Amino acid sequence: MEAIARGSVRPQRLILWLADAEVVAHPPAPLARLVERGLEIRHAADWGPHKKYYPYACSQADHELPLVTAETMCSTARPGWRNYWPFTRPILMR
């Protein structure tokens, strides 16, 4: 999300859907900082692989703009996994 926020082309809205209502209500400092920069944190059920788009798709009857999803990747995988999968998904996206 930091990379998206630093980009030269920014979305009109940046929404993070989380199943943990407590984190939504009281985001940790790194997320709170992103909220101050415009990130929206919303609560939604854990829809598994559909959790990035399904809550938004159901949030209103009509959408005027296209929906774009992003996968945050980092290169801090366990050393033993580097040959098989060089990136891990951060816990933030759960």
C-alpha positions as a printed NumPy array, in Angstrom:
array([[  0.   ,   0.   ,   0.   ],
       [  2.909,   2.309,   0.635],
       [  4.024,   1.719,  -2.956],
       [  0.568,   2.558,  -4.292],
       [  0.457,   5.706,  -2.162],
       [  3.863,   6.787,  -3.516],
       [  2.91 ,   6.15 ,  -7.136],
       [  2.557,   8.85 ,  -9.75 ],
       [ -0.923,   7.58 , -10.684],
       [ -3.097,   7.147,  -7.617],
       [ -6.545,   5.629,  -7.244],
       [ -9.509,   7.767,  -6.262],
       [-10.055,   5.41 ,  -3.344],
       [ -7.836,   2.838,  -1.663],
       [ -9.798,   0.382,   0.464],
       [ -8.428,  -2.381,   2.682],
       [-11.096,  -4.928,   3.596],
       [-10.364,  -6.776,   6.847],
       [-12.251,  -9.554,   8.624],
       [-10.884,  -8.509,  12.03 ],
       [-13.326,  -5.893,  13.362],
       [-10.963,  -4.976,  16.209],
       [ -8.191,  -4.   ,  13.778],
       [-10.69 ,  -1.98 ,  11.76 ],
       [-11.834,  -0.153,  14.9  ],
       [ -8.323,   0.351,  16.294],
       [ -5.748,   0.067,  13.49 ],
       [ -2.116,  -0.407,  14.493],
       [  0.227,   2.551,  13.976],
       [  1.374,   1.619,  10.429],
       [ -2.234,   1.333,   9.233],
       [ -3.3  ,   4.442,  11.151],
       [ -0.591,   6.372,   9.309],
       [ -1.96 ,   5.137,   5.978],
       [ -5.485,   6.097,   7.058],
       [ -4.214,   9.631,   7.608],
       [ -2.944,   9.529,   4.007],
       [ -6.335,   8.433,   2.664],
       [ -6.568,   4.658,   3.099],
       [-10.067,   3.425,   3.948],
       [-10.258,   0.391,   6.217],
       [-13.556,  -1.458,   6.1  ],
       [-14.848,  -4.553,   7.826],
       [-16.025,  -7.516,   5.753],
       [-16.401, -11.246,   6.121],
       [-13.423, -13.328,   5.041],
       [-14.415, -14.333,   1.53 ],
       [-11.173, -16.249,   0.98 ],
       [ -9.712, -15.515,  -2.455],
       [-12.574, -13.117,  -3.185],
       [-11.978, -10.797,  -0.208],
       [-10.331,  -8.057,  -2.276],
       [-13.172,  -7.334,  -4.647],
       [-16.382,  -9.01 ,  -3.436],
       [-17.148,  -6.665,  -0.5  ],
       [-16.738,  -3.651,  -2.777],
       [-18.753,  -5.222,  -5.583],
       [-21.617,  -5.77 ,  -3.114],
       [-21.285,  -2.354,  -1.471],
       [-23.401,  -0.478,  -4.007],
       [-25.789,  -1.235,  -6.847],
       [-23.911,   0.62 ,  -9.585],
       [-20.229,   1.353, -10.06 ],
       [-19.084,   4.236, -12.226],
       [-15.372,   3.429, -12.236],
       [-13.536,   0.146, -12.847],
       [-12.293,  -1.828,  -9.864],
       [ -8.587,  -2.595,  -9.659],
       [ -7.101,  -4.933,  -7.061],
       [ -3.482,  -5.062,  -5.964],
       [ -1.4  ,  -7.74 ,  -4.32 ],
       [  1.178,  -6.415,  -1.914],
       [  4.34 ,  -8.461,  -2.223],
       [  7.509,  -8.363,  -0.209],
       [ 10.863, -10.072,  -0.615],
       [ 11.255, -11.24 ,   2.969],
       [ 10.477, -14.906,   2.388],
       [ 12.183, -17.493,   4.497],
       [ 15.624, -18.226,   2.988],
       [ 14.756, -21.87 ,   2.31 ],
       [ 11.82 , -20.836,   0.135],
       [ 13.703, -18.412,  -2.113],
       [ 14.316, -20.999,  -4.831],
       [ 10.66 , -21.993,  -4.933],
       [  8.664, -18.87 ,  -4.186],
       [ 10.602, -15.591,  -3.929],
       [  7.764, -13.557,  -2.41 ],
       [  5.356, -13.959,   0.47 ],
       [  2.034, -12.306,   1.043],
       [  2.145, -10.086,   4.115],
       [ -0.21 , -10.82 ,   6.995],
       [ -1.73 ,  -7.385,   6.426],
       [ -3.824,  -8.729,   3.561],
       [ -5.568, -11.441,   5.617]])
